[in-house]
């Protein structure tokens, strides 16, 4: 069995630490909705370039979403 689709959520380290979050934790719905993850923060340009090398841009279904990979194939 292979994993074809997966979700990656990048969060600022300072925000994760301030909310006592650790890698691999499953967030509650309240945490997902109430924590202000990216206010006044941006991803480092170098990180974005590395992601773009691995996963080409896909077509998002919302203007507020960025999709990587293909939704029509194995993502």
PDB file of N, H, CA, C and O in Angstrom:
ATOM      1  N   UNK A   1       0.852  -1.174   0.000  1.00  0.00           N
ATOM      2  CA  UNK A   1       0.000   0.000   0.000  1.00  0.00           C
ATOM      3  C   UNK A   1       0.899   1.239   0.000  1.00  0.00           C
ATOM      4  O   UNK A   1       1.930   1.269   0.671  1.00  0.00           O
ATOM      5  N   UNK A   2       0.501   2.241  -0.748  1.00  0.00           N
ATOM      6  H   UNK A   2      -0.336   2.216  -1.294  1.00  0.00           H
ATOM      7  CA  UNK A   2       1.276   3.478  -0.849  1.00  0.00           C
ATOM      8  C   UNK A   2       0.402   4.664  -0.454  1.00  0.00           C
ATOM      9  O   UNK A   2      -0.822   4.629  -0.576  1.00  0.00           O
ATOM     10  N   UNK A   3       1.053   5.691   0.013  1.00  0.00           N
ATOM     11  H   UNK A   3       2.048   5.720   0.112  1.00  0.00           H
ATOM     12  CA  UNK A   3       0.347   6.929   0.324  1.00  0.00           C
ATOM     13  C   UNK A   3       0.466   7.831  -0.888  1.00  0.00           C
ATOM     14  O   UNK A   3       1.574   8.172  -1.302  1.00  0.00           O
ATOM     15  N   UNK A   4      -0.663   8.221  -1.463  1.00  0.00           N
ATOM     16  H   UNK A   4      -1.563   7.943  -1.127  1.00  0.00           H
ATOM     17  CA  UNK A   4      -0.653   9.053  -2.647  1.00  0.00           C
ATOM     18  C   UNK A   4      -0.990  10.489  -2.341  1.00  0.00           C
ATOM     19  O   UNK A   4      -0.566  11.394  -3.059  1.00  0.00           O
ATOM     20  N   UNK A   5      -1.738  10.709  -1.301  1.00  0.00           N
ATOM     21  H   UNK A   5      -2.083   9.974  -0.717  1.00  0.00           H
ATOM     22  CA  UNK A   5      -2.108  12.069  -0.947  1.00  0.00           C
ATOM     23  C   UNK A   5      -1.781  12.298   0.520  1.00  0.00           C
ATOM     24  O   UNK A   5      -1.973  11.416   1.358  1.00  0.00           O
ATOM     25  N   UNK A   6      -1.296  13.467   0.814  1.00  0.00           N
ATOM     26  H   UNK A   6      -1.140  14.183   0.133  1.00  0.00           H
ATOM     27  CA  UNK A   6      -1.040  13.825   2.197  1.00  0.00           C
ATOM     28  C   UNK A   6      -1.129  15.328   2.335  1.00  0.00           C
ATOM     29  O   UNK A   6      -0.989  16.072   1.365  1.00  0.00           O
ATOM     30  N   UNK A   7      -1.359  15.749   3.532  1.00  0.00           N
ATOM     31  H   UNK A   7      -1.473  15.145   4.321  1.00  0.00           H
ATOM     32  CA  UNK A   7      -1.496  17.174   3.808  1.00  0.00           C
ATOM     33  C   UNK A   7      -0.325  17.622   4.661  1.00  0.00           C
ATOM     34  O   UNK A   7       0.047  16.958   5.629  1.00  0.00           O
ATOM     35  N   UNK A   8       0.245  18.741   4.295  1.00  0.00           N
ATOM     36  H   UNK A   8      -0.057  19.281   3.509  1.00  0.00           H
ATOM     37  CA  UNK A   8       1.341  19.336   5.057  1.00  0.00           C
ATOM     38  C   UNK A   8       0.874  20.695   5.536  1.00  0.00           C
ATOM     39  O   UNK A   8       0.395  21.516   4.754  1.00  0.00           O
ATOM     40  N   UNK A   9       1.016  20.917   6.811  1.00  0.00           N
ATOM     41  H   UNK A   9       1.404  20.250   7.447  1.00  0.00           H
ATOM     42  CA  UNK A   9       0.661  22.224   7.371  1.00  0.00           C
ATOM     43  C   UNK A   9       1.910  22.830   7.977  1.00  0.00           C
ATOM     44  O   UNK A   9       2.472  22.298   8.935  1.00  0.00           O
ATOM     45  N   UNK A  10       2.336  23.937   7.417  1.00  0.00           N
ATOM     46  H   UNK A  10       1.880  24.369   6.639  1.00  0.00           H
ATOM     47  CA  UNK A  10       3.503  24.649   7.915  1.00  0.00           C
ATOM     48  C   UNK A  10       3.036  25.704   8.900  1.00  0.00           C
ATOM     49  O   UNK A  10       2.158  26.511   8.593  1.00  0.00           O
ATOM     50  N   UNK A  11       3.622  25.693  10.068  1.00  0.00           N
ATOM     51  H   UNK A  11       4.335  25.038  10.317  1.00  0.00           H
ATOM     52  CA  UNK A  11       3.249  26.685  11.078  1.00  0.00           C
ATOM     53  C   UNK A  11       4.510  27.363  11.602  1.00  0.00           C
ATOM     54  O   UNK A  11       5.560  26.728  11.706  1.00  0.00           O
ATOM     55  N   UNK A  12       4.412  28.639  11.929  1.00  0.00           N
ATOM     56  H   UNK A  12       3.560  29.154  11.844  1.00  0.00           H
ATOM     57  CA  UNK A  12       5.583  29.343  12.477  1.00  0.00           C
ATOM     58  C   UNK A  12       5.995  28.728  13.812  1.00  0.00           C
ATOM     59  O   UNK A  12       5.152  28.461  14.668  1.00  0.00           O
ATOM     60  N   UNK A  13       7.273  28.511  13.977  1.00  0.00           N
ATOM     61  H   UNK A  13       7.957  28.728  13.281  1.00  0.00           H
ATOM     62  CA  UNK A  13       7.809  27.893  15.190  1.00  0.00           C
ATOM     63  C   UNK A  13       7.406  28.672  16.438  1.00  0.00           C
ATOM     64  O   UNK A  13       7.026  28.076  17.446  1.00  0.00           O
ATOM     65  N   UNK A  14       7.487  29.993  16.376  1.00  0.00           N
ATOM     66  H   UNK A  14       7.796  30.477  15.557  1.00  0.00           H
ATOM     67  CA  UNK A  14       7.150  30.814  17.548  1.00  0.00           C
ATOM     68  C   UNK A  14       5.688  30.634  17.954  1.00  0.00           C
ATOM     69  O   UNK A  14       5.371  30.606  19.144  1.00  0.00           O
ATOM     70  N   UNK A  15       4.798  30.513  16.966  1.00  0.00           N
ATOM     71  H   UNK A  15       5.056  30.536  16.000  1.00  0.00           H
ATOM     72  CA  UNK A  15       3.374  30.324  17.269  1.00  0.00           C
ATOM     73  C   UNK A  15       3.147  28.939  17.860  1.00  0.00           C
ATOM     74  O   UNK A  15       2.379  28.785  18.810  1.00  0.00           O
ATOM     75  N   UNK A  16       3.809  27.938  17.307  1.00  0.00           N
ATOM     76  H   UNK A  16       4.433  28.063  16.535  1.00  0.00           H
ATOM     77  CA  UNK A  16       3.687  26.579  17.841  1.00  0.00           C
ATOM     78  C   UNK A  16       4.178  26.524  19.291  1.00  0.00           C
ATOM     79  O   UNK A  16       3.517  25.943  20.151  1.00  0.00           O
ATOM     80  N   UNK A  17       5.313  27.118  19.551  1.00  0.00           N
ATOM     81  H   UNK A  17       5.850  27.590  18.852  1.00  0.00           H
ATOM     82  CA  UNK A  17       5.854  27.116  20.918  1.00  0.00           C
ATOM     83  C   UNK A  17       4.948  27.876  21.879  1.00  0.00           C
ATOM     84  O   UNK A  17       4.734  27.433  23.008  1.00  0.00           O
ATOM     85  N   UNK A  18       4.418  29.007  21.446  1.00  0.00           N
ATOM     86  H   UNK A  18       4.592  29.366  20.529  1.00  0.00           H
ATOM     87  CA  UNK A  18       3.538  29.808  22.310  1.00  0.00           C
ATOM     88  C   UNK A  18       2.247  29.067  22.667  1.00  0.00           C
ATOM     89  O   UNK A  18       1.616  29.357  23.684  1.00  0.00           O
ATOM     90  N   UNK A  19       1.859  28.104  21.815  1.00  0.00           N
ATOM     91  H   UNK A  19       2.371  27.869  20.989  1.00  0.00           H
ATOM     92  CA  UNK A  19       0.637  27.348  22.052  1.00  0.00           C
ATOM     93  C   UNK A  19       0.911  25.908  22.499  1.00  0.00           C
ATOM     94  O   UNK A  19       0.013  25.067  22.480  1.00  0.00           O
ATOM     95  N   UNK A  20       2.159  25.630  22.900  1.00  0.00           N
ATOM     96  H   UNK A  20       2.888  26.313  22.915  1.00  0.00           H
ATOM     97  CA  UNK A  20       2.581  24.308  23.384  1.00  0.00           C
ATOM     98  C   UNK A  20       2.267  23.198  22.383  1.00  0.00           C
ATOM     99  O   UNK A  20       1.840  22.110  22.771  1.00  0.00           O
ATOM    100  N   UNK A  21       2.478  23.469  21.109  1.00  0.00           N
ATOM    101  H   UNK A  21       2.826  24.353  20.794  1.00  0.00           H
ATOM    102  CA  UNK A  21       2.232  22.474  20.073  1.00  0.00           C
ATOM    103  C   UNK A  21       3.537  21.778  19.719  1.00  0.00           C
ATOM    104  O   UNK A  21       4.602  22.395  19.703  1.00  0.00           O
ATOM    105  N   UNK A  22       3.441  20.493  19.436  1.00  0.00           N
ATOM    106  H   UNK A  22       2.576  19.991  19.449  1.00  0.00           H
ATOM    107  CA  UNK A  22       4.611  19.695  19.076  1.00  0.00           C
ATOM    108  C   UNK A  22       4.351  18.979  17.754  1.00  0.00           C
ATOM    109  O   UNK A  22       3.199  18.737  17.394  1.00  0.00           O
ATOM    110  N   UNK A  23       5.402  18.644  17.043  1.00  0.00           N
ATOM    111  H   UNK A  23       6.337  18.840  17.336  1.00  0.00           H
ATOM    112  CA  UNK A  23       5.274  17.923  15.778  1.00  0.00           C
ATOM    113  C   UNK A  23       4.505  16.631  15.996  1.00  0.00           C
ATOM    114  O   UNK A  23       4.744  15.907  16.963  1.00  0.00           O
ATOM    115  N   UNK A  24       3.588  16.355  15.095  1.00  0.00           N
ATOM    116  H   UNK A  24       3.394  16.944  14.311  1.00  0.00           H
ATOM    117  CA  UNK A  24       2.810  15.130  15.160  1.00  0.00           C
ATOM    118  C   UNK A  24       1.538  15.218  15.978  1.00  0.00           C
ATOM    119  O   UNK A  24       0.743  14.278  15.993  1.00  0.00           O
ATOM    120  N   UNK A  25       1.335  16.338  16.658  1.00  0.00           N
ATOM    121  H   UNK A  25       1.980  17.102  16.646  1.00  0.00           H
ATOM    122  CA  UNK A  25       0.113  16.494  17.443  1.00  0.00           C
ATOM    123  C   UNK A  25      -1.090  16.607  16.535  1.00  0.00           C
ATOM    124  O   UNK A  25      -1.004  17.151  15.434  1.00  0.00           O
ATOM    125  N   UNK A  26      -2.206  16.093  17.000  1.00  0.00           N
ATOM    126  H   UNK A  26      -2.276  15.651  17.895  1.00  0.00           H
ATOM    127  CA  UNK A  26      -3.471  16.286  16.304  1.00  0.00           C
ATOM    128  C   UNK A  26      -4.149  17.474  16.970  1.00  0.00           C
ATOM    129  O   UNK A  26      -4.434  17.445  18.167  1.00  0.00           O
ATOM    130  N   UNK A  27      -4.403  18.507  16.198  1.00  0.00           N
ATOM    131  H   UNK A  27      -4.172  18.531  15.226  1.00  0.00           H
ATOM    132  CA  UNK A  27      -5.004  19.719  16.750  1.00  0.00           C
ATOM    133  C   UNK A  27      -6.503  19.556  16.909  1.00  0.00           C
ATOM    134  O   UNK A  27      -7.164  18.881  16.120  1.00  0.00           O
ATOM    135  N   UNK A  28      -7.018  20.184  17.938  1.00  0.00           N
ATOM    136  H   UNK A  28      -6.481  20.733  18.579  1.00  0.00           H
ATOM    137  CA  UNK A  28      -8.466  20.202  18.110  1.00  0.00           C
ATOM    138  C   UNK A  28      -9.055  21.197  17.111  1.00  0.00           C
ATOM    139  O   UNK A  28      -8.339  22.036  16.566  1.00  0.00           O
ATOM    140  N   UNK A  29     -10.342  21.100  16.881  1.00  0.00           N
ATOM    141  H   UNK A  29     -10.924  20.418  17.324  1.00  0.00           H
ATOM    142  CA  UNK A  29     -10.995  22.055  15.994  1.00  0.00           C
ATOM    143  C   UNK A  29     -10.848  23.463  16.544  1.00  0.00           C
ATOM    144  O   UNK A  29     -10.647  24.408  15.781  1.00  0.00           O
ATOM    145  N   UNK A  30     -10.944  23.615  17.855  1.00  0.00           N
ATOM    146  H   UNK A  30     -11.107  22.847  18.475  1.00  0.00           H
ATOM    147  CA  UNK A  30     -10.793  24.932  18.478  1.00  0.00           C
ATOM    148  C   UNK A  30      -9.403  25.505  18.209  1.00  0.00           C
ATOM    149  O   UNK A  30      -9.269  26.689  17.900  1.00  0.00           O
ATOM    150  N   UNK A  31      -8.369  24.672  18.326  1.00  0.00           N
ATOM    151  H   UNK A  31      -8.477  23.711  18.577  1.00  0.00           H
ATOM    152  CA  UNK A  31      -7.013  25.147  18.046  1.00  0.00           C
ATOM    153  C   UNK A  31      -6.878  25.569  16.586  1.00  0.00           C
ATOM    154  O   UNK A  31      -6.317  26.625  16.292  1.00  0.00           O
ATOM    155  N   UNK A  32      -7.388  24.753  15.679  1.00  0.00           N
ATOM    156  H   UNK A  32      -7.844  23.895  15.918  1.00  0.00           H
ATOM    157  CA  UNK A  32      -7.287  25.084  14.255  1.00  0.00           C
ATOM    158  C   UNK A  32      -7.984  26.391  13.938  1.00  0.00           C
ATOM    159  O   UNK A  32      -7.515  27.157  13.096  1.00  0.00           O
ATOM    160  N   UNK A  33      -9.099  26.655  14.603  1.00  0.00           N
ATOM    161  H   UNK A  33      -9.480  26.032  15.287  1.00  0.00           H
ATOM    162  CA  UNK A  33      -9.898  27.840  14.294  1.00  0.00           C
ATOM    163  C   UNK A  33      -9.478  29.084  15.081  1.00  0.00           C
ATOM    164  O   UNK A  33      -9.663  30.201  14.599  1.00  0.00           O
ATOM    165  N   UNK A  34      -8.921  28.914  16.270  1.00  0.00           N
ATOM    166  H   UNK A  34      -8.770  28.006  16.661  1.00  0.00           H
ATOM    167  CA  UNK A  34      -8.678  30.079  17.127  1.00  0.00           C
ATOM    168  C   UNK A  34      -7.246  30.613  17.085  1.00  0.00           C
ATOM    169  O   UNK A  34      -7.024  31.795  17.345  1.00  0.00           O
ATOM    170  N   UNK A  35      -6.283  29.767  16.764  1.00  0.00           N
ATOM    171  H   UNK A  35      -6.463  28.807  16.553  1.00  0.00           H
ATOM    172  CA  UNK A  35      -4.889  30.231  16.749  1.00  0.00           C
ATOM    173  C   UNK A  35      -4.647  31.078  15.499  1.00  0.00           C
ATOM    174  O   UNK A  35      -4.991  30.677  14.387  1.00  0.00           O
ATOM    175  N   UNK A  36      -4.064  32.230  15.697  1.00  0.00           N
ATOM    176  H   UNK A  36      -3.785  32.555  16.600  1.00  0.00           H
ATOM    177  CA  UNK A  36      -3.728  33.108  14.569  1.00  0.00           C
ATOM    178  C   UNK A  36      -2.339  32.693  14.091  1.00  0.00           C
ATOM    179  O   UNK A  36      -1.325  33.129  14.635  1.00  0.00           O
ATOM    180  N   UNK A  37      -2.313  31.851  13.073  1.00  0.00           N
ATOM    181  H   UNK A  37      -3.137  31.497  12.631  1.00  0.00           H
ATOM    182  CA  UNK A  37      -1.071  31.213  12.651  1.00  0.00           C
ATOM    183  C   UNK A  37      -0.110  32.146  11.943  1.00  0.00           C
ATOM    184  O   UNK A  37       1.072  32.175  12.285  1.00  0.00           O
ATOM    185  N   UNK A  38      -0.572  32.901  10.981  1.00  0.00           N
ATOM    186  H   UNK A  38      -1.533  32.877  10.703  1.00  0.00           H
ATOM    187  CA  UNK A  38       0.343  33.612  10.094  1.00  0.00           C
ATOM    188  C   UNK A  38       0.217  35.128  10.123  1.00  0.00           C
ATOM    189  O   UNK A  38       0.763  35.795   9.244  1.00  0.00           O
ATOM    190  N   UNK A  39      -0.465  35.682  11.077  1.00  0.00           N
ATOM    191  H   UNK A  39      -0.908  35.140  11.791  1.00  0.00           H
ATOM    192  CA  UNK A  39      -0.564  37.149  11.141  1.00  0.00           C
ATOM    193  C   UNK A  39       0.831  37.751  11.283  1.00  0.00           C
ATOM    194  O   UNK A  39       1.605  37.355  12.155  1.00  0.00           O
ATOM    195  N   UNK A  40       1.134  38.697  10.429  1.00  0.00           N
ATOM    196  H   UNK A  40       0.505  39.019   9.721  1.00  0.00           H
ATOM    197  CA  UNK A  40       2.417  39.405  10.446  1.00  0.00           C
ATOM    198  C   UNK A  40       3.619  38.493  10.225  1.00  0.00           C
ATOM    199  O   UNK A  40       4.731  38.817  10.642  1.00  0.00           O
ATOM    200  N   UNK A  41       3.400  37.357   9.573  1.00  0.00           N
ATOM    201  H   UNK A  41       2.497  37.094   9.234  1.00  0.00           H
ATOM    202  CA  UNK A  41       4.502  36.427   9.296  1.00  0.00           C
ATOM    203  C   UNK A  41       4.422  35.976   7.847  1.00  0.00           C
ATOM    204  O   UNK A  41       3.348  35.973   7.246  1.00  0.00           O
ATOM    205  N   UNK A  42       5.570  35.594   7.290  1.00  0.00           N
ATOM    206  H   UNK A  42       6.443  35.597   7.779  1.00  0.00           H
ATOM    207  CA  UNK A  42       5.637  35.062   5.933  1.00  0.00           C
ATOM    208  C   UNK A  42       6.597  33.873   5.919  1.00  0.00           C
ATOM    209  O   UNK A  42       7.531  33.793   6.718  1.00  0.00           O
ATOM    210  N   UNK A  43       6.340  32.956   4.992  1.00  0.00           N
ATOM    211  H   UNK A  43       5.582  33.021   4.343  1.00  0.00           H
ATOM    212  CA  UNK A  43       7.278  31.853   4.809  1.00  0.00           C
ATOM    213  C   UNK A  43       8.577  32.391   4.221  1.00  0.00           C
ATOM    214  O   UNK A  43       8.548  33.296   3.387  1.00  0.00           O
ATOM    215  N   UNK A  44       9.716  31.848   4.643  1.00  0.00           N
ATOM    216  H   UNK A  44       9.740  31.112   5.321  1.00  0.00           H
ATOM    217  CA  UNK A  44      10.976  32.252   4.021  1.00  0.00           C
ATOM    218  C   UNK A  44      10.964  31.919   2.530  1.00  0.00           C
ATOM    219  O   UNK A  44      10.494  30.852   2.136  1.00  0.00           O
ATOM    220  N   UNK A  45      11.473  32.817   1.711  1.00  0.00           N
ATOM    221  H   UNK A  45      11.855  33.684   2.030  1.00  0.00           H
ATOM    222  CA  UNK A  45      11.496  32.624   0.262  1.00  0.00           C
ATOM    223  C   UNK A  45      12.229  31.334  -0.090  1.00  0.00           C
ATOM    224  O   UNK A  45      11.818  30.621  -1.006  1.00  0.00           O
ATOM    225  N   UNK A  46      13.293  31.029   0.614  1.00  0.00           N
ATOM    226  H   UNK A  46      13.628  31.608   1.358  1.00  0.00           H
ATOM    227  CA  UNK A  46      14.061  29.812   0.306  1.00  0.00           C
ATOM    228  C   UNK A  46      13.221  28.560   0.540  1.00  0.00           C
ATOM    229  O   UNK A  46      13.349  27.593  -0.210  1.00  0.00           O
ATOM    230  N   UNK A  47      12.378  28.556   1.547  1.00  0.00           N
ATOM    231  H   UNK A  47      12.274  29.342   2.156  1.00  0.00           H
ATOM    232  CA  UNK A  47      11.514  27.413   1.810  1.00  0.00           C
ATOM    233  C   UNK A  47      10.499  27.245   0.685  1.00  0.00           C
ATOM    234  O   UNK A  47      10.255  26.131   0.223  1.00  0.00           O
ATOM    235  N   UNK A  48       9.914  28.346   0.250  1.00  0.00           N
ATOM    236  H   UNK A  48      10.113  29.251   0.626  1.00  0.00           H
ATOM    237  CA  UNK A  48       8.957  28.288  -0.856  1.00  0.00           C
ATOM    238  C   UNK A  48       9.607  27.740  -2.115  1.00  0.00           C
ATOM    239  O   UNK A  48       8.999  26.942  -2.829  1.00  0.00           O
ATOM    240  N   UNK A  49      10.823  28.153  -2.393  1.00  0.00           N
ATOM    241  H   UNK A  49      11.317  28.801  -1.813  1.00  0.00           H
ATOM    242  CA  UNK A  49      11.536  27.658  -3.585  1.00  0.00           C
ATOM    243  C   UNK A  49      11.772  26.154  -3.488  1.00  0.00           C
ATOM    244  O   UNK A  49      11.625  25.439  -4.480  1.00  0.00           O
ATOM    245  N   UNK A  50      12.136  25.671  -2.301  1.00  0.00           N
ATOM    246  H   UNK A  50      12.254  26.252  -1.496  1.00  0.00           H
ATOM    247  CA  UNK A  50      12.362  24.235  -2.121  1.00  0.00           C
ATOM    248  C   UNK A  50      11.070  23.444  -2.340  1.00  0.00           C
ATOM    249  O   UNK A  50      11.096  22.384  -2.965  1.00  0.00           O
ATOM    250  N   UNK A  51       9.957  23.941  -1.842  1.00  0.00           N
ATOM    251  H   UNK A  51       9.936  24.802  -1.334  1.00  0.00           H
ATOM    252  CA  UNK A  51       8.676  23.275  -2.037  1.00  0.00           C
ATOM    253  C   UNK A  51       8.306  23.275  -3.513  1.00  0.00           C
ATOM    254  O   UNK A  51       7.846  22.259  -4.035  1.00  0.00           O
ATOM    255  N   UNK A  52       8.499  24.390  -4.185  1.00  0.00           N
ATOM    256  H   UNK A  52       8.873  25.215  -3.761  1.00  0.00           H
ATOM    257  CA  UNK A  52       8.179  24.498  -5.614  1.00  0.00           C
ATOM    258  C   UNK A  52       8.993  23.516  -6.460  1.00  0.00           C
ATOM    259  O   UNK A  52       8.504  23.024  -7.477  1.00  0.00           O
ATOM    260  N   UNK A  53      10.227  23.230  -6.046  1.00  0.00           N
ATOM    261  H   UNK A  53      10.624  23.630  -5.219  1.00  0.00           H
ATOM    262  CA  UNK A  53      11.046  22.263  -6.776  1.00  0.00           C
ATOM    263  C   UNK A  53      10.451  20.858  -6.689  1.00  0.00           C
ATOM    264  O   UNK A  53      10.522  20.089  -7.648  1.00  0.00           O
ATOM    265  N   UNK A  54       9.871  20.529  -5.549  1.00  0.00           N
ATOM    266  H   UNK A  54       9.813  21.154  -4.770  1.00  0.00           H
ATOM    267  CA  UNK A  54       9.314  19.191  -5.338  1.00  0.00           C
ATOM    268  C   UNK A  54       7.895  19.052  -5.863  1.00  0.00           C
ATOM    269  O   UNK A  54       7.527  18.012  -6.410  1.00  0.00           O
ATOM    270  N   UNK A  55       7.095  20.105  -5.696  1.00  0.00           N
ATOM    271  H   UNK A  55       7.394  20.950  -5.252  1.00  0.00           H
ATOM    272  CA  UNK A  55       5.678  20.038  -6.035  1.00  0.00           C
ATOM    273  C   UNK A  55       5.262  21.235  -6.866  1.00  0.00           C
ATOM    274  O   UNK A  55       5.216  22.355  -6.357  1.00  0.00           O
ATOM    275  N   UNK A  56       4.961  21.018  -8.125  1.00  0.00           N
ATOM    276  H   UNK A  56       4.998  20.108  -8.538  1.00  0.00           H
ATOM    277  CA  UNK A  56       4.533  22.138  -8.965  1.00  0.00           C
ATOM    278  C   UNK A  56       3.172  22.665  -8.520  1.00  0.00           C
ATOM    279  O   UNK A  56       2.410  21.952  -7.868  1.00  0.00           O
ATOM    280  N   UNK A  57       2.874  23.890  -8.866  1.00  0.00           N
ATOM    281  H   UNK A  57       3.494  24.469  -9.396  1.00  0.00           H
ATOM    282  CA  UNK A  57       1.591  24.496  -8.524  1.00  0.00           C
ATOM    283  C   UNK A  57       0.457  23.741  -9.190  1.00  0.00           C
ATOM    284  O   UNK A  57       0.554  23.334 -10.347  1.00  0.00           O
ATOM    285  N   UNK A  58      -0.623  23.560  -8.437  1.00  0.00           N
ATOM    286  H   UNK A  58      -0.702  23.891  -7.497  1.00  0.00           H
ATOM    287  CA  UNK A  58      -1.840  22.966  -8.971  1.00  0.00           C
ATOM    288  C   UNK A  58      -2.919  24.030  -9.044  1.00  0.00           C
ATOM    289  O   UNK A  58      -2.683  25.186  -8.693  1.00  0.00           O
ATOM    290  N   UNK A  59      -4.091  23.645  -9.495  1.00  0.00           N
ATOM    291  H   UNK A  59      -4.283  22.706  -9.780  1.00  0.00           H
ATOM    292  CA  UNK A  59      -5.190  24.597  -9.634  1.00  0.00           C
ATOM    293  C   UNK A  59      -6.022  24.602  -8.348  1.00  0.00           C
ATOM    294  O   UNK A  59      -6.671  23.605  -8.032  1.00  0.00           O
ATOM    295  N   UNK A  60      -6.010  25.718  -7.602  1.00  0.00           N
ATOM    296  H   UNK A  60      -5.483  26.528  -7.859  1.00  0.00           H
ATOM    297  CA  UNK A  60      -6.794  25.774  -6.356  1.00  0.00           C
ATOM    298  C   UNK A  60      -8.277  25.950  -6.643  1.00  0.00           C
ATOM    299  O   UNK A  60      -8.653  26.499  -7.678  1.00  0.00           O
ATOM    300  N   UNK A  61      -9.112  25.487  -5.734  1.00  0.00           N
ATOM    301  H   UNK A  61      -8.806  25.041  -4.893  1.00  0.00           H
ATOM    302  CA  UNK A  61     -10.555  25.662  -5.866  1.00  0.00           C
ATOM    303  C   UNK A  61     -11.040  26.869  -5.076  1.00  0.00           C
ATOM    304  O   UNK A  61     -12.235  27.164  -5.056  1.00  0.00           O
ATOM    305  N   UNK A  62     -10.102  27.573  -4.418  1.00  0.00           N
ATOM    306  H   UNK A  62      -9.131  27.332  -4.434  1.00  0.00           H
ATOM    307  CA  UNK A  62     -10.437  28.769  -3.661  1.00  0.00           C
ATOM    308  C   UNK A  62      -9.315  29.785  -3.843  1.00  0.00           C
ATOM    309  O   UNK A  62      -8.150  29.407  -3.961  1.00  0.00           O
ATOM    310  N   UNK A  63      -9.658  31.065  -3.867  1.00  0.00           N
ATOM    311  H   UNK A  63     -10.606  31.371  -3.771  1.00  0.00           H
ATOM    312  CA  UNK A  63      -8.630  32.110  -3.997  1.00  0.00           C
ATOM    313  C   UNK A  63      -7.759  32.208  -2.752  1.00  0.00           C
ATOM    314  O   UNK A  63      -6.685  32.807  -2.792  1.00  0.00           O
ATOM    315  N   UNK A  64      -8.214  31.626  -1.651  1.00  0.00           N
ATOM    316  H   UNK A  64      -9.087  31.140  -1.619  1.00  0.00           H
ATOM    317  CA  UNK A  64      -7.474  31.675  -0.389  1.00  0.00           C
ATOM    318  C   UNK A  64      -6.623  30.430  -0.157  1.00  0.00           C
ATOM    319  O   UNK A  64      -6.139  30.213   0.953  1.00  0.00           O
ATOM    320  N   UNK A  65      -6.438  29.618  -1.181  1.00  0.00           N
ATOM    321  H   UNK A  65      -6.832  29.794  -2.083  1.00  0.00           H
ATOM    322  CA  UNK A  65      -5.759  28.340  -1.044  1.00  0.00           C
ATOM    323  C   UNK A  65      -4.658  28.205  -2.074  1.00  0.00           C
ATOM    324  O   UNK A  65      -4.799  28.652  -3.213  1.00  0.00           O
ATOM    325  N   UNK A  66      -3.574  27.594  -1.675  1.00  0.00           N
ATOM    326  H   UNK A  66      -3.459  27.231  -0.750  1.00  0.00           H
ATOM    327  CA  UNK A  66      -2.510  27.258  -2.621  1.00  0.00           C
ATOM    328  C   UNK A  66      -2.434  25.742  -2.689  1.00  0.00           C
ATOM    329  O   UNK A  66      -2.363  25.071  -1.659  1.00  0.00           O
ATOM    330  N   UNK A  67      -2.450  25.210  -3.886  1.00  0.00           N
ATOM    331  H   UNK A  67      -2.508  25.754  -4.723  1.00  0.00           H
ATOM    332  CA  UNK A  67      -2.419  23.764  -4.096  1.00  0.00           C
ATOM    333  C   UNK A  67      -1.111  23.399  -4.780  1.00  0.00           C
ATOM    334  O   UNK A  67      -0.663  24.085  -5.699  1.00  0.00           O
ATOM    335  N   UNK A  68      -0.515  22.327  -4.325  1.00  0.00           N
ATOM    336  H   UNK A  68      -0.879  21.770  -3.578  1.00  0.00           H
ATOM    337  CA  UNK A  68       0.712  21.801  -4.930  1.00  0.00           C
ATOM    338  C   UNK A  68       0.421  20.402  -5.415  1.00  0.00           C
ATOM    339  O   UNK A  68      -0.283  19.642  -4.749  1.00  0.00           O
ATOM    340  N   UNK A  69       0.957  20.055  -6.566  1.00  0.00           N
ATOM    341  H   UNK A  69       1.530  20.672  -7.106  1.00  0.00           H
ATOM    342  CA  UNK A  69       0.689  18.748  -7.148  1.00  0.00           C
ATOM    343  C   UNK A  69      -0.585  18.807  -7.971  1.00  0.00           C
ATOM    344  O   UNK A  69      -1.144  19.881  -8.195  1.00  0.00           O
ATOM    345  N   UNK A  70      -1.033  17.658  -8.414  1.00  0.00           N
ATOM    346  H   UNK A  70      -0.578  16.786  -8.233  1.00  0.00           H
ATOM    347  CA  UNK A  70      -2.199  17.567  -9.280  1.00  0.00           C
ATOM    348  C   UNK A  70      -3.356  16.933  -8.520  1.00  0.00           C
ATOM    349  O   UNK A  70      -3.191  15.889  -7.890  1.00  0.00           O
ATOM    350  N   UNK A  71      -4.513  17.554  -8.577  1.00  0.00           N
ATOM    351  H   UNK A  71      -4.647  18.403  -9.089  1.00  0.00           H
ATOM    352  CA  UNK A  71      -5.697  16.981  -7.941  1.00  0.00           C
ATOM    353  C   UNK A  71      -6.312  15.875  -8.797  1.00  0.00           C
ATOM    354  O   UNK A  71      -7.113  15.081  -8.304  1.00  0.00           O
ATOM    355  N   UNK A  72      -5.939  15.820 -10.076  1.00  0.00           N
ATOM    356  H   UNK A  72      -5.288  16.464 -10.476  1.00  0.00           H
ATOM    357  CA  UNK A  72      -6.492  14.819 -10.986  1.00  0.00           C
ATOM    358  C   UNK A  72      -5.727  13.512 -10.986  1.00  0.00           C
ATOM    359  O   UNK A  72      -6.221  12.500 -11.482  1.00  0.00           O
ATOM    360  N   UNK A  73      -4.531  13.526 -10.437  1.00  0.00           N
ATOM    361  H   UNK A  73      -4.129  14.349 -10.034  1.00  0.00           H
ATOM    362  CA  UNK A  73      -3.722  12.301 -10.428  1.00  0.00           C
ATOM    363  C   UNK A  73      -3.383  11.933  -8.994  1.00  0.00           C
ATOM    364  O   UNK A  73      -4.260  11.973  -8.130  1.00  0.00           O
ATOM    365  N   UNK A  74      -2.165  11.583  -8.723  1.00  0.00           N
ATOM    366  H   UNK A  74      -1.453  11.551  -9.425  1.00  0.00           H
ATOM    367  CA  UNK A  74      -1.787  11.079  -7.406  1.00  0.00           C
ATOM    368  C   UNK A  74      -1.354  12.178  -6.426  1.00  0.00           C
ATOM    369  O   UNK A  74      -0.870  11.878  -5.335  1.00  0.00           O
ATOM    370  N   UNK A  75      -1.525  13.431  -6.808  1.00  0.00           N
ATOM    371  H   UNK A  75      -1.919  13.675  -7.695  1.00  0.00           H
ATOM    372  CA  UNK A  75      -1.135  14.568  -5.949  1.00  0.00           C
ATOM    373  C   UNK A  75       0.336  14.531  -5.615  1.00  0.00           C
ATOM    374  O   UNK A  75       0.830  15.407  -4.905  1.00  0.00           O
TER     375      UNK A  75
END
